């Protein structure tokens, strides 16, 4: 067994499985340090031939409440978005089977990270959502990937309203493979891990590459376009700044439509 700890995550390796646990209480918010830690861990694990499965998990309170809101201010957002999307791209490009195990809060960037994993297991009472629109922002990864997972109409509803939904609904719409009670989650995950451990790492890697051969082309182009709109157009609006500052000040935003 091999353990390596950083400021924001813990990595535990028992080949062929690597577990990445988010450790940024209270809600595992993804700040710049955590994004860097995740990217470094993925670079290391993706280079290891003895690893075939990477599992992401938080704790009982939260998988992750998303990307740090403070980092959405114009002077910080470019570095934060680039760093977080580097993590997303590393997960999407990984030849390893990626699994998200979701308990508690799973919002914004946390839900985006879970969504791009190959398999997702969630508790029925987990709280999912893409609430960025309420801050006059939008979730770039979800805007590109969500329609493929749950359909265009549902994706539009989730992104444009920002409403929260349960783990049970996430599974029903295809955002998660399975939703179970909190007591049954570990057993459900272990059953899948047992199946994967018995399989060829080389076959899994090539099968995954083939599964996403078509989608990967569109995802790369779509995310680049979503980033450009976000950084060059959205973030310069008065409403985007107002949404972030109002959230930080814990007050109702005053929209001007500009």
C-alpha positions as CSV (number, residue, x, y, z in Angstrom):
1,X,0.0,0.0,0.0
2,X,1.2,3.4,-0.9
3,X,0.0,6.7,0.6
4,X,0.7,10.3,-0.3
5,X,-0.9,13.3,1.3
6,X,-1.1,16.9,0.1
7,X,-2.8,19.9,1.4
8,X,-6.2,19.2,-0.1
9,X,-6.3,15.6,-1.1
10,X,-5.2,12.1,0.0
11,X,-4.1,9.5,-2.5
12,X,-4.2,5.8,-1.5
13,X,-2.9,3.2,-3.9
14,X,-3.5,-0.5,-3.7
15,X,-2.9,-1.6,-7.3
16,X,-4.8,-1.8,-9.6
17,X,-6.9,0.8,-7.6
18,X,-6.0,4.3,-6.7
19,X,-8.4,6.3,-4.4
20,X,-8.3,10.1,-4.4
21,X,-10.1,11.5,-1.3
22,X,-11.0,15.2,-1.2
23,X,-9.8,16.7,2.1
24,X,-10.7,20.4,2.2
25,X,-13.4,20.8,4.9
26,X,-16.1,21.7,5.4
27,X,-17.4,21.1,1.9
28,X,-14.4,20.1,-0.2
29,X,-14.5,23.4,-2.2
30,X,-12.0,23.2,-5.1
31,X,-9.6,26.1,-4.7
32,X,-6.4,26.7,-6.8
33,X,-4.3,24.6,-4.5
34,X,-6.7,21.6,-4.7
35,X,-6.9,21.9,-8.5
36,X,-3.1,21.8,-8.7
37,X,-3.0,18.8,-6.2
38,X,-5.5,16.9,-8.3
39,X,-3.7,17.6,-11.6
40,X,-0.4,16.4,-10.1
41,X,-2.0,13.3,-8.7
42,X,-3.6,12.4,-11.9
43,X,-0.4,13.0,-13.9
44,X,1.3,10.5,-11.6
45,X,-1.4,7.9,-11.6
46,X,-2.0,8.1,-15.4
47,X,1.6,7.3,-15.9
48,X,1.5,4.1,-13.8
49,X,0.9,0.9,-15.7
50,X,-0.1,-0.9,-12.5
51,X,-3.1,1.3,-12.0
52,X,-6.3,0.6,-14.0
53,X,-9.0,2.4,-11.8
54,X,-9.0,5.8,-10.2
55,X,-11.8,6.5,-7.7
56,X,-12.8,9.9,-6.4
57,X,-14.6,10.4,-3.1
58,X,-15.3,13.1,-0.6
59,X,-16.8,12.5,2.9
60,X,-20.2,12.0,4.3
61,X,-20.9,15.8,4.2
62,X,-19.8,16.6,0.7
63,X,-18.3,15.1,-2.4
64,X,-17.5,18.7,-3.4
65,X,-19.5,22.0,-3.3
66,X,-17.7,23.2,-6.4
67,X,-15.0,25.6,-7.4
68,X,-14.1,28.4,-4.9
69,X,-16.6,31.3,-5.5
70,X,-13.9,33.9,-4.5
71,X,-11.8,32.6,-7.4
72,X,-14.6,33.6,-9.8
73,X,-13.8,37.3,-9.6
74,X,-12.3,38.7,-12.9
75,X,-8.8,39.0,-11.5
76,X,-8.6,35.4,-10.5
77,X,-11.0,33.5,-12.7
78,X,-8.6,32.9,-15.7
79,X,-6.1,31.0,-13.6
80,X,-8.7,29.2,-11.6
81,X,-10.7,28.1,-14.7
82,X,-7.6,27.0,-16.5
83,X,-6.4,25.0,-13.6
84,X,-9.7,23.3,-12.9
85,X,-10.3,22.5,-16.6
86,X,-6.8,21.0,-16.7
87,X,-8.1,18.5,-14.1
88,X,-11.3,17.8,-16.1
89,X,-9.2,17.3,-19.3
90,X,-6.9,14.9,-17.5
91,X,-9.9,12.8,-16.3
92,X,-11.4,12.8,-19.7
93,X,-8.1,11.9,-21.4
94,X,-7.2,9.2,-18.8
95,X,-6.9,5.6,-20.0
96,X,-7.8,4.6,-16.5
97,X,-11.4,3.8,-15.5
98,X,-12.6,6.7,-13.4
99,X,-15.3,6.4,-10.7
100,X,-17.0,9.1,-8.6
101,X,-18.5,8.0,-5.3
102,X,-20.9,10.8,-4.2
103,X,-22.2,11.5,-0.7
104,X,-23.7,14.7,0.5
105,X,-23.2,17.9,-1.4
106,X,-22.2,17.6,-5.1
107,X,-22.5,21.0,-6.8
108,X,-21.0,23.1,-9.6
109,X,-17.5,22.1,-10.4
110,X,-17.8,19.1,-8.0
111,X,-20.8,17.8,-10.0
112,X,-18.9,18.5,-13.3
113,X,-16.0,16.4,-12.0
114,X,-18.3,13.6,-11.1
115,X,-20.1,13.8,-14.4
116,X,-17.0,13.3,-16.5
117,X,-16.0,10.1,-14.7
118,X,-16.8,6.8,-16.4
119,X,-19.0,5.6,-13.6
120,X,-20.8,7.4,-10.8
121,X,-22.3,5.9,-7.7
122,X,-24.4,8.2,-5.4
123,X,-26.5,8.1,-2.4
124,X,-30.2,8.7,-3.0
125,X,-30.1,11.7,-0.6
126,X,-27.0,13.4,-2.1
127,X,-27.7,17.0,-3.2
128,X,-26.7,17.6,-6.9
129,X,-26.8,20.8,-8.9
130,X,-25.2,23.3,-11.2
131,X,-26.1,26.6,-9.5
132,X,-23.7,28.9,-11.3
133,X,-26.5,30.7,-13.1
134,X,-27.6,32.1,-9.8
135,X,-24.3,34.0,-9.6
136,X,-24.7,35.2,-13.2
137,X,-22.2,32.6,-14.4
138,X,-22.5,29.2,-16.1
139,X,-20.8,25.8,-15.7
140,X,-18.5,25.5,-18.8
141,X,-17.9,21.7,-18.5
142,X,-21.6,20.9,-17.9
143,X,-22.6,23.2,-20.8
144,X,-20.6,20.9,-23.1
145,X,-20.9,17.5,-21.5
146,X,-24.3,17.4,-19.9
147,X,-26.6,17.1,-22.9
148,X,-24.8,13.9,-24.0
149,X,-25.4,12.4,-20.6
150,X,-29.0,13.4,-19.8
151,X,-30.4,14.9,-23.0
152,X,-30.6,18.5,-24.3
153,X,-33.8,19.5,-22.6
154,X,-32.8,18.3,-19.2
155,X,-29.4,19.8,-19.5
156,X,-30.8,23.1,-20.5
157,X,-33.2,23.0,-17.5
158,X,-30.4,22.2,-15.0
159,X,-28.0,24.8,-16.3
160,X,-30.5,27.6,-16.9
161,X,-32.4,27.2,-13.6
162,X,-29.6,26.0,-11.4
163,X,-32.1,23.9,-9.4
164,X,-30.8,21.3,-7.1
165,X,-31.8,17.6,-7.4
166,X,-31.3,14.4,-5.4
167,X,-28.9,11.6,-6.1
168,X,-32.0,9.5,-6.9
169,X,-33.0,11.9,-9.7
170,X,-29.4,12.0,-10.9
171,X,-29.4,8.3,-11.4
172,X,-32.9,8.4,-13.0
173,X,-31.8,10.9,-15.6
174,X,-28.5,9.1,-16.4
175,X,-26.1,11.3,-14.6
176,X,-25.2,8.5,-12.2
177,X,-25.1,4.7,-12.8
178,X,-26.8,3.9,-9.5
179,X,-28.3,5.6,-6.5
180,X,-28.5,3.6,-3.2
181,X,-29.0,4.3,0.5
182,X,-25.9,5.6,2.3
183,X,-25.6,2.3,4.1
184,X,-25.4,0.4,0.8
185,X,-23.1,2.7,-1.1
186,X,-19.8,1.1,-0.2
187,X,-21.1,-2.4,-1.1
188,X,-22.3,-1.2,-4.5
189,X,-19.0,0.4,-5.3
190,X,-17.0,-2.7,-4.1
191,X,-19.0,-4.9,-6.4
192,X,-18.0,-2.9,-9.4
193,X,-14.4,-2.7,-8.2
194,X,-14.3,-6.5,-7.9
195,X,-15.5,-6.8,-11.5
196,X,-12.9,-4.3,-12.7
197,X,-10.0,-5.9,-10.8
198,X,-10.6,-9.2,-12.6
199,X,-10.2,-7.6,-16.0
200,X,-7.2,-6.8,-18.2
201,X,-5.9,-3.2,-17.6
202,X,-4.8,-3.1,-21.3
203,X,-8.3,-4.1,-22.5
204,X,-10.0,-1.6,-20.2
205,X,-7.7,1.2,-21.5
206,X,-8.4,0.4,-25.2
207,X,-12.1,-0.1,-24.6
208,X,-12.4,3.3,-22.9
209,X,-10.5,5.0,-25.8
210,X,-12.9,3.5,-28.3
211,X,-16.0,4.4,-26.2
212,X,-15.1,8.1,-26.2
213,X,-13.5,8.3,-29.6
214,X,-16.3,10.4,-31.1
215,X,-17.3,12.3,-28.0
216,X,-13.8,13.4,-27.2
217,X,-13.5,15.3,-30.4
218,X,-16.6,17.4,-29.7
219,X,-15.7,17.8,-26.0
220,X,-12.3,19.3,-26.7
221,X,-13.7,21.8,-29.2
222,X,-16.8,22.5,-27.1
223,X,-14.9,23.2,-23.9
224,X,-12.4,25.5,-25.6
225,X,-15.4,27.5,-27.0
226,X,-17.2,27.5,-23.6
227,X,-14.0,28.8,-22.0
228,X,-13.6,31.6,-24.5
229,X,-17.2,32.8,-24.0
230,X,-16.8,32.6,-20.2
231,X,-13.4,34.5,-20.0
232,X,-13.8,36.9,-22.9
233,X,-17.5,37.8,-22.7
234,X,-19.3,36.7,-19.6
235,X,-16.8,37.6,-16.9
236,X,-16.6,41.2,-18.1
237,X,-20.3,41.8,-17.5
238,X,-21.5,43.9,-14.6
239,X,-23.9,41.1,-13.6
240,X,-21.2,38.5,-13.3
241,X,-19.2,40.7,-10.9
242,X,-22.4,41.6,-9.0
243,X,-23.4,37.9,-8.7
244,X,-20.1,36.9,-7.1
245,X,-19.8,39.9,-4.8
246,X,-23.5,39.6,-3.7
247,X,-22.8,35.9,-2.9
248,X,-19.7,36.8,-0.8
249,X,-21.6,39.6,0.9
250,X,-24.5,37.2,1.6
251,X,-27.1,39.6,0.0
252,X,-29.6,39.4,-2.9
253,X,-27.9,40.4,-6.2
254,X,-29.2,43.4,-8.1
255,X,-29.1,42.6,-11.8
256,X,-28.8,45.2,-14.5
257,X,-28.7,43.0,-17.5
258,X,-25.3,44.4,-18.5
